[in-house]
Amino acid sequence: MSANADLLASFKLEFLGKNKINTAAEDVNASVGFMDVTNNADYKIIEKIDDIYGRKGMNNPYFMSRSGHLSNKVICQERAFICYSGYNYLGLANDERVINAAKNSLDQYGTHAGAARMVGGEMEIHTELEKTLCDAFGFESCVTTVGGYMTNVATIGYLMGKHDLIIMDEYMHNSGVMGAVMADSRRIIFPHNDVDALEILLNENRGNYQKAMIVVEGAYSMDGDLADLPRLVELKNKHNCWLMVDEAHSLGVVGKSGRGLCEHWAVDAEQVDIVMGTLSKSFASCGGFLGGSEKMIRLLRFFAPGILLYSTALPPASAAAANEAVKIMLEESWRVESLQNNVRQFSQLARERGFDTGESGASAVVPVMLGDSMLALHLMSDLQQIGIIAHAVMYPVVPENEARLRFFITSEHTQKDFIYTLDSLKRILANTTSFSGV
Ligand SMILES: Cc1ncc(COP(=O)(O)O)c(C=O)c1O
């Protein structure tokens, strides 16, 4: 993609200096009746969803609880569904070895870490997991945390300050955005995956700030496309910036053996100053981690609030499950292969049926673009009625004309799942003449 001057100009207008985002929706009458949250614009969206589903005799589809394991199938409210709404990309969350590792660690350590790591919460399983992650992904050092979201907020919020520049992709996950807000730095957004535009913005702005950080996702969680790592490394070196890559959806998924973006692009892991990852997706657990140089990770360990400081450590069962999951991923390469084959197969079958899957195909996230939030919501409910769970992503999470159904593909899905799903979607869409005002 190349930089487009008009697009860039409109980005500058829209984003430069804009620092207040993602608070509860703005309401013109905010000062009148704000105590009653049903006046809140976001609350009205919840009610709209209740209404659409209620008319079909269904409950609001969000927060639907399941019983049992999450694989390509789930049981919710005593009914079986084909499920495209889980991050169990490699099927490891249900693996007996992973479950036993968690159980054994419960026996060994008890249920919790008991304290922040600096002051009594440090356990051997933390060190073991961090070593496993270093060995797997080529980090010099690594630290694990209790949550992926907080890992981004805390890292960016701590490292960057008000004399600094944070320059991030338009589609960066909310946790990165909120880290930048917390940092109180100058925040510039560049058009999605447009490294030429990034270069222009760096040329224009880098000189005015002390530290600078480029923040991107490895595989984008909405569109499933990949960041151009070699160009980003080139730019970060040229402009003396830190490069932080959120690999939540690329580790375990991208690269021949699931080692992520560096493996995919044949770039040395040391070239990325901070790799952020989650234990909550391919690695069958919960928590976040950071990979980087010995000194960078040491600094974050000691001083970044919310990484280890002021925060109780990762529970032992979560650490042990992730530790086992990463090892199995490396030993059983068929899992990553099967996931990647499934992504290719789903994308091809979708395109053959005339669906627009955007720029996806290289990661486990495959959107089917619909361009209308209400249509997405209706299709989601119709699919649910015939036993398929795929969630709608709507405005304001994405722009209205980019509303979509989002499919998370796993190594456990089958061709039969895909054909049934996509044929059903095509049939429902063909029969959907009007959905407005339902
Ligand atoms: C790109 C990205 N980064 C960070 C996170 C937060 O990770 P976690 O869910 O492990 O807190 C998510 C969550 O889905 C994500 O998609």
The ligand as a MOL file (V3000), in Angstrom:
LIG
                    3D

  0  0  0     0  0            999 V3000
M  V30 BEGIN CTAB
M  V30 COUNTS 16 16 0 0 0
M  V30 BEGIN ATOM
M  V30 1 C -4.4660 -7.5990 19.7350 0
M  V30 2 C -4.7810 -7.8430 21.1680 0
M  V30 3 N -3.9570 -7.3870 22.1060 0
M  V30 4 C -4.2060 -7.5700 23.4170 0
M  V30 5 C -5.3140 -8.2570 23.8330 0
M  V30 6 C -5.5640 -8.4610 25.2890 0
M  V30 7 O -5.1880 -9.7510 25.6470 0
M  V30 8 P -5.9240 -10.5690 26.8060 0
M  V30 9 O -7.2650 -10.9520 26.2760 0
M  V30 10 O -5.0270 -11.7460 26.9860 0
M  V30 11 O -6.0100 -9.6750 27.9740 0
M  V30 12 C -6.2100 -8.7550 22.9000 0
M  V30 13 C -7.4190 -9.4950 23.3350 0
M  V30 14 O -8.1020 -10.1540 22.6680 0
M  V30 15 C -5.9440 -8.5420 21.5220 0
M  V30 16 O -6.7900 -8.9940 20.5790 0
M  V30 END ATOM
M  V30 BEGIN BOND
M  V30 1 1 1 2
M  V30 2 1 2 3
M  V30 3 2 2 15
M  V30 4 2 3 4
M  V30 5 1 4 5
M  V30 6 1 5 6
M  V30 7 2 5 12
M  V30 8 1 6 7
M  V30 9 1 7 8
M  V30 10 2 8 9
M  V30 11 1 8 10
M  V30 12 1 8 11
M  V30 13 1 12 13
M  V30 14 1 12 15
M  V30 15 2 13 14
M  V30 16 1 15 16
M  V30 END BOND
M  V30 END CTAB
M  END
